Amino acid sequence: MSLKHVTTDSFQADVLGASKPVLVDFWAEWCGPCRQVAPILEAMATEHGDKLEIVKVNVDNEPQLAAQYGIVSIPTMLVFQNGQPAKSIVGAKPKVALESDLAAFIG
């Protein structure tokens, strides 16, 4: 399964207007830790997709989105709920740690 790539144009509909919480992975091709966490996020999307949607934003392609949400290091994952950032996770983590951080959303 490949995660949906969100752009500035689709961010409103895909993230802010979503009916369930959305984890946005701010990443870049050249970022090693981003590549480490990518398969973990894909697995979590398969396992928890009914409760939490997971999408990706490439900061090189969408610098205005990264700036708007204060992304200074990657990977940074923001969970949006009801159109607002509800949780921020910075850095690559193992799956168990990510699931722990996201327990409130994937319960």
MORARA-V78556 format. One line per field, one symbol per residue. phi: phi as a letter, one per 40 degrees, with the letter a starting at -180 (. if undefined). psi: psi as a letter, one per 40 degrees, with the letter a starting at -180 (. if undefined). Layout:
phi = ???
psi = ???
This chain:
phi = .bcccbbdccddccbccccbdbcbccaadccddccccdcccccccccbdcbacbbbbccccbcccdcdbgcbbbcbbbcbbfgbcbabbbgcbcddcccccbdccbf
psi = hhihhiiddeddddcdeieiihhhhhiidehdddddeddddddddddedddhihiihhdddfddddddefhdiihhhhhhhfeiheihhhihiidddddddeddde.
